[in-house]
Amino acid sequence: MPADSSAREPLIRAADRVGLRVVEKPREAAIILVDLTAAGSGPALAALLDSGESARALLLALVDPGEDAFASLEPLKPADVITSAVPHELAYRLQRLAERYRERDEQAQLQKDLSLLLELTADYAESLDVEALLHDVTRRLALQLDISRASLVMLDTNTQEGVIVASSDDPALKDRRIELARYPEIREVARTARPVVVENAPNHPLLEGVHSAVAAQGIHAIAALPLPIRGEVRGVLLLRASGRRQTFAAREIDFLTTVSHATAIALRNASVLETVRGQTEREKSARIAAEEQAAALRTYRLFFANVGEGVAILDDKACVLSLNPAGETLLDTSADQARGRHLLQLAQTVDDGVIMEMVAAAGRGEARSNVDVQIQTLGSRHLTLSLSAAPLKDGSAATILSFRDVTLPRKLADELRHTKDFLERLIDSSVDAIIAADMQGRIILFNKGAEAIIGISAHEALAGMTTRQIYPQGVPERIMAQLRSPDFGGRGRLSMCRQDLIHRNGELVPVNMTASILYEGGREVATVGIFTDLRDRMQLERKLSDVETRLEESEKSAVIVALAGTAAHELNQPLTSVMGYAELLKRKLKPEDFAYRPVDIIYREAERMAEIVRKIGKITRYETKAYMGTQRILDLDKATSHEE
């Protein structure tokens, strides 16, 4: 509503007339008046709806009269409408909306009270730590009612004293004795066995004599409610309001009365109550606990009707005495149809012994919980139910059985387990080593291929080994730097590269590896590497290299032998001619002739050449010797020596 709106003044007067206060911030308002007659009201209304500040408030729209007066109300949720032609209705409309807001708020509070009451009832039935439970109850009550303190006080009529067993603002405050003379409200509850509500506590006549102490603590109102046990007030639930709270509403007193009755039931089996009353017999305590559990179920039948889990009360023969609505839905039957029938007639199972063993255990006073059973309902549905059974001794009632449908969760769990088993088998069956580690380097996955390469069992690796123990020094850091770089296969990935791993015996194992970083929500959570053992491949490569070398030598020898045979054959004929002519010349010449000596030299060198040719013809392998520095030539003696 703009500041210059003509509806502002009538609104202020109408609100004052019905006891309402005008505020400027929508989030503080219970009722919001939207002036749709003002210029620019459309964008302002859209902004209000988009902001969500009007979610809790009720709307009252002021529109111009006319045929299209309500066209602008399309974006509004259901709202009261008043035209500018009848401003005298404003006070009435405001009063009606205020009443509706209070009713809605009260209904929400009632629902909140009911939820808390259900939680408290469940806690009373299940908790074994009574002291912690009582403190938690007082704490939640104080939080729910927005009060300064809630306390549980047990009465000792013999000494006219009380014992504080729990307090909302101090978990350590327990077993503190107080004088009842200083608490007239507690004495009044003990006398009348009825709730006592004190308003304007600093001046109330009931608190005569303690007014100054009450005023000093800033207490505005007090509520004291009896804890009746076997028709006698054995304790008091005491609540004190200060600060903004001035009193307790009638609805709140009704709620607190129900809580006090439930607390009284729970306290009957509490060790704290045994201390106050001086009761030490364990058998009596167990009997009280069973009786009060049954009483709690009878008292809070309405609450069990709203529980999401199925609840059935069985007699000692496992026949149904009662069944809540959730149980009717799960078993495809009604409470009337189920009453008196055996449990196994309502839920057929493959193994009847499981359910009957739970019922028998409850009959012996033992509880069973979270037992999965597959059943077929009367509607032929196949379900998996999670059952819990506890003893309940109350007349014909022997067992309380609760059950919930876990068919889908168990199916998903089975699928996930099968998928996990398959992936684990797949990883283990891989010939290559697969190793995963967290971001601190601790190994979290080590398959059989890794065991073969590293020589360490998966159990040892997962017991605290890190990647620094399987890589040479500095390698893990270099690999992480490459994984985070975009230059080695992309950020978070490492293309295949050559690497060494350290075997258990200290030997370096050559491998080909690829690696990647695993992300979760953009955050690095783990690394995984896949390693291929190169030892067999490298050994095969060495053998191939040796074979190639020998083949080259063999080829060279074959060439030399063929060449030698050819050279010997080709040189023998001209050499024979030279030797023949040289010998003829020597015969015709005399030793003193000038030409005799050169001819003799030619003859002798030809003989020497013939010997060399003979050796060349006998070459069978390739052997060399040094010749003039780094050059090598064929060694005829070694190449032919094995033939001689």
Secondary structure, DSSP 8 states (H G I E B T S, - for coil): --TT-TTHHHHHHHHHHTT----S-GGG-SEEEEETTSTTHHHHHHHHHHHTTTSSSEEEEEE--STTTTGGGTTS-S-EEEETT-GGGHHHHHHHHHHHHHHHHHHHHHHHHHHHHHHHHHHHHH-S-HHHHHHHHHHHHHHHHT-SEEEEEEEETTTTEEEEEEETT-TT--SEEEEGGG-HHHHHHHHH-S-EEEESGGG-GGGTT-HHHHHHTTEEEEEEEEEEETTEEEEEEEEEEETT-----HHHHHHHHHHHHHHHHHHTT-HHHHHHHT---HHHHHHHHHHHHHHHHHHTHHHHHT-SSEEEEEETTSBEEEE-HHHHHHHTS-HHHHTTSBHHHHSEES-HHHHHHHHHHHHTT--EEEEEEEEE-TT--EEEEEEEEEEEEETTEEEEEEEEE-HHHHHHHHHHHHHHHHHHHHHHH-SSEEEEEETT-BEEEE-HHHHHHH---HHHHHTT-BGGGTS-TTHHHHHHHHHTSTTSSSTTEEEEEEEEEE-TTS-EEEEEEEEEEEEETTEEEEEEEEEEE-HHHHHHHHHHHHHHHHHHHHHHHHHHHHHHHHHHHHHHHHHHHHHHHHHHHHHHS-TTSTTHHHHHHHHHHHHHHHHHHHHHHT--S--EEE-STT-EEE-HHHHHGGG-
